[in-house]
Amino acid sequence: MSAYEGSVAQAIQTALVQRADYKQAYQEEKASHQGMQIAKSGQLPTVSLSLKKEWQNQDASTNPWSAQVAISFNVFDGSKTKAKIKQAKWETAQKHELLQQKTEQVTLEVKEAYFNLQNARTALDIASQVIGKAALGNRAKPKKSY
């Protein structure tokens, strides 16, 4: 395993890209925005188009086409659309808050791990220096014979 050489910011960015729990929270927040658009679509008119061709076996030139376009708008739905939009807004706000919490959690965990790594490196360097000095001290001492 190689030692990590990047900055804290790079480590946090890497964690946010790779952590499955963060990805899930991000996707749920993104989906909640889609749910909001779906809820708002209840305020839009509905358009339908139908084409029809009559066919009779006698004369091909007299087989007419007909087209129909229908536009409908829901004037009153008992406030169902308004309630759906309100629910979707609440869910979006909740998912956004969960994403923020997950971001803060991942950031904290990465910072702790990063600084623990830095402390371990420092302790390792100090231990290496002590071992090096001890080895030099042992070489410099004359051996006693008994």
C-alpha positions as CSV (number, residue, x, y, z in Angstrom):
1,M,0.0,0.0,0.0
2,S,1.4,3.4,-1.0
3,A,1.4,6.4,1.3
4,Y,-1.2,9.2,0.5
5,E,0.6,12.3,-0.7
6,G,-2.4,14.6,-1.6
7,S,-3.9,17.5,0.4
8,V,-6.9,17.3,2.7
9,A,-9.1,18.9,0.1
10,Q,-8.1,16.3,-2.5
11,A,-8.8,13.5,0.0
12,I,-12.3,15.0,0.8
13,Q,-13.1,15.3,-2.9
14,T,-11.9,11.7,-3.6
15,A,-14.1,10.5,-0.7
16,L,-17.1,12.3,-2.0
17,V,-16.7,10.8,-5.4
18,Q,-16.0,7.3,-4.2
19,R,-18.2,6.8,-1.1
20,A,-21.3,4.8,-1.8
21,D,-23.3,6.3,1.1
22,Y,-22.6,9.8,-0.2
23,K,-23.5,8.8,-3.8
24,Q,-26.8,7.4,-2.5
25,A,-27.6,10.6,-0.6
26,Y,-26.7,12.6,-3.7
27,Q,-28.9,10.5,-6.0
28,E,-31.8,10.6,-3.6
29,E,-31.6,14.4,-3.5
30,K,-31.4,14.5,-7.3
31,A,-34.5,12.2,-7.5
32,S,-36.4,14.5,-5.2
33,H,-35.9,17.4,-7.6
34,Q,-37.4,15.2,-10.4
35,G,-40.3,14.4,-8.0
36,M,-40.8,18.2,-7.7
37,Q,-41.0,18.6,-11.4
38,I,-43.5,15.7,-11.7
39,A,-45.7,17.3,-9.0
40,K,-45.6,20.6,-10.7
41,S,-46.6,19.0,-14.0
42,G,-50.1,18.8,-12.5
43,Q,-50.5,22.5,-13.1
44,L,-49.7,22.2,-16.8
45,P,-52.2,21.5,-19.6
46,T,-52.4,18.0,-21.1
47,V,-52.1,17.8,-24.9
48,S,-53.1,14.7,-26.9
49,L,-52.9,14.0,-30.6
50,S,-54.6,11.3,-32.5
51,L,-54.4,10.4,-36.2
52,K,-56.9,8.2,-38.0
53,K,-56.9,6.8,-41.5
54,E,-60.0,5.2,-42.9
55,W,-59.4,2.5,-45.4
56,Q,-61.9,1.0,-47.8
57,N,-61.1,-1.7,-50.3
58,Q,-62.8,0.1,-53.2
59,D,-60.8,3.3,-54.2
60,A,-57.5,4.1,-52.6
61,S,-57.8,7.8,-53.4
62,T,-60.9,8.3,-51.2
63,N,-59.3,6.9,-48.0
64,P,-59.3,10.1,-45.9
65,W,-57.0,10.9,-43.0
66,S,-58.2,12.7,-39.9
67,A,-56.3,14.3,-37.1
68,Q,-57.5,15.4,-33.7
69,V,-55.7,17.6,-31.1
70,A,-57.1,17.9,-27.7
71,I,-55.8,20.3,-25.0
72,S,-57.2,20.0,-21.5
73,F,-56.5,22.0,-18.4
74,N,-57.5,20.9,-14.9
75,V,-59.2,24.0,-13.5
76,F,-60.0,22.5,-10.1
77,D,-58.7,19.3,-8.6
78,G,-59.6,19.8,-5.0
79,S,-56.1,21.1,-4.3
80,K,-54.5,17.7,-4.9
81,T,-51.8,19.2,-7.1
82,K,-51.1,21.9,-4.6
83,A,-50.8,19.2,-1.9
84,K,-48.5,17.1,-4.1
85,I,-46.2,20.1,-4.7
86,K,-46.1,20.9,-1.0
87,Q,-45.2,17.3,-0.2
88,A,-42.5,17.3,-3.0
89,K,-41.0,20.5,-1.6
90,W,-40.8,19.0,1.9
91,E,-39.2,15.9,0.6
92,T,-36.7,17.9,-1.5
93,A,-35.8,20.0,1.6
94,Q,-35.4,16.8,3.7
95,K,-33.2,15.1,1.1
96,H,-31.1,18.3,0.7
97,E,-30.5,18.4,4.5
98,L,-29.6,14.7,4.6
99,L,-27.1,15.3,1.8
100,Q,-25.6,18.3,3.7
101,Q,-25.3,16.1,6.8
102,K,-23.6,13.3,4.8
103,T,-21.2,15.8,3.3
104,E,-20.2,17.1,6.7
105,Q,-19.9,13.5,8.0
106,V,-17.6,12.4,5.2
107,T,-15.6,15.6,5.5
108,L,-15.1,15.1,9.2
109,E,-14.1,11.4,8.8
110,V,-11.6,12.3,6.0
111,K,-10.1,15.1,8.1
112,E,-9.7,12.8,11.1
113,A,-8.1,10.0,9.0
114,Y,-5.8,12.5,7.2
115,F,-4.6,14.1,10.5
116,N,-4.2,10.6,12.1
117,L,-2.1,9.7,9.1
118,Q,0.0,12.8,9.5
119,N,0.5,12.0,13.2
120,A,1.5,8.5,12.4
121,R,4.0,9.7,9.9
122,T,5.5,12.1,12.4
123,A,5.7,9.3,15.1
124,L,7.3,7.0,12.5
125,D,9.9,9.7,11.6
126,I,10.7,10.3,15.2
127,A,11.0,6.6,15.9
128,S,13.3,6.2,12.9
129,Q,15.5,9.0,14.1
130,V,15.7,7.4,17.6
131,I,16.6,4.0,16.2
132,G,19.2,5.6,14.0
133,K,20.8,7.5,16.9
134,A,20.7,4.3,19.0
135,A,22.4,2.4,16.2
136,L,25.1,5.0,16.0
137,G,25.6,5.1,19.7
138,N,26.0,1.3,19.8
139,R,28.7,1.4,17.1
140,A,30.6,4.2,19.0
141,K,30.8,2.3,22.3
142,P,33.7,0.0,22.8
143,K,32.7,-3.5,23.5
144,K,33.5,-4.6,27.1
145,S,35.0,-7.9,27.6
146,Y,34.2,-9.8,30.8
